[in-house]
């Protein structure tokens, strides 16, 4: 597998975590709208967890992209 594939995979991983975050937020909103505040809180906590993972994955993808771009510029 070449290093560009690692960059692509890193961006896909970040996108997946962002999608998980959005799904948890939507689910939390649905529960809050129904008055199920305990379930709302749990999904909000899940959203925060996914958000933190998405942030870390985004930083990693950015670093890999920058490293790949720098390596390409040296060729």
One Martini backbone bead per residue (centre of mass of N, CA, C, O) as a GRO file, in nm:
protein
   75
    1UNK     BB    1   0.095   0.037   0.025
    2UNK     BB    2   0.071   0.353  -0.022
    3UNK     BB    3   0.082   0.665   0.126
    4UNK     BB    4  -0.181   0.776  -0.003
    5UNK     BB    5  -0.368   0.565   0.128
    6UNK     BB    6  -0.324   0.667   0.418
    7UNK     BB    7  -0.453   0.940   0.370
    8UNK     BB    8  -0.729   0.844   0.281
    9UNK     BB    9  -0.792   0.679   0.536
   10UNK     BB   10  -0.774   0.917   0.732
   11UNK     BB   11  -1.013   1.076   0.607
   12UNK     BB   12  -1.224   0.853   0.644
   13UNK     BB   13  -1.204   0.833   0.951
   14UNK     BB   14  -1.287   1.123   1.009
   15UNK     BB   15  -1.562   1.114   0.868
   16UNK     BB   16  -1.685   0.891   1.041
   17UNK     BB   17  -1.674   1.045   1.310
   18UNK     BB   18  -1.853   1.278   1.215
   19UNK     BB   19  -2.099   1.101   1.158
   20UNK     BB   20  -2.127   0.993   1.447
   21UNK     BB   21  -2.175   1.264   1.574
   22UNK     BB   22  -2.431   1.344   1.419
   23UNK     BB   23  -2.602   1.103   1.501
   24UNK     BB   24  -2.594   1.158   1.808
   25UNK     BB   25  -2.724   1.437   1.794
   26UNK     BB   26  -2.989   1.353   1.662
   27UNK     BB   27  -3.071   1.151   1.882
   28UNK     BB   28  -3.073   1.350   2.114
   29UNK     BB   29  -3.289   1.537   1.997
   30UNK     BB   30  -3.516   1.331   1.988
   31UNK     BB   31  -3.524   1.271   2.293
   32UNK     BB   32  -3.570   1.560   2.389
   33UNK     BB   33  -3.840   1.598   2.226
   34UNK     BB   34  -3.970   1.347   2.411
   35UNK     BB   35  -3.845   1.373   2.718
   36UNK     BB   36  -3.572   1.186   2.711
   37UNK     BB   37  -3.320   1.289   2.905
   38UNK     BB   38  -3.137   1.047   2.956
   39UNK     BB   39  -3.094   0.970   2.659
   40UNK     BB   40  -2.994   1.241   2.570
   41UNK     BB   41  -2.739   1.248   2.748
   42UNK     BB   42  -2.605   0.995   2.632
   43UNK     BB   43  -2.588   1.097   2.336
   44UNK     BB   44  -2.425   1.349   2.403
   45UNK     BB   45  -2.180   1.195   2.511
   46UNK     BB   46  -2.127   1.042   2.250
   47UNK     BB   47  -2.080   1.291   2.078
   48UNK     BB   48  -1.833   1.389   2.230
   49UNK     BB   49  -1.659   1.143   2.180
   50UNK     BB   50  -1.668   1.160   1.870
   51UNK     BB   51  -1.555   1.446   1.851
   52UNK     BB   52  -1.278   1.382   1.969
   53UNK     BB   53  -1.207   1.170   1.753
   54UNK     BB   54  -1.241   1.358   1.509
   55UNK     BB   55  -1.023   1.556   1.584
   56UNK     BB   56  -0.788   1.356   1.586
   57UNK     BB   57  -0.832   1.249   1.294
   58UNK     BB   58  -0.798   1.525   1.155
   59UNK     BB   59  -0.513   1.583   1.244
   60UNK     BB   60  -0.387   1.332   1.116
   61UNK     BB   61  -0.473   1.388   0.825
   62UNK     BB   62  -0.328   1.658   0.803
   63UNK     BB   63  -0.044   1.553   0.859
   64UNK     BB   64  -0.035   1.350   0.625
   65UNK     BB   65  -0.082   1.555   0.400
   66UNK     BB   66   0.162   1.734   0.457
   67UNK     BB   67   0.375   1.515   0.432
   68UNK     BB   68   0.305   1.431   0.143
   69UNK     BB   69   0.349   1.710   0.014
   70UNK     BB   70   0.647   1.738   0.096
   71UNK     BB   71   0.747   1.481  -0.045
   72UNK     BB   72   0.655   1.571  -0.332
   73UNK     BB   73   0.835   1.838  -0.342
   74UNK     BB   74   1.122   1.676  -0.329
   75UNK     BB   75   1.109   1.529  -0.622
   0.00000   0.00000   0.00000
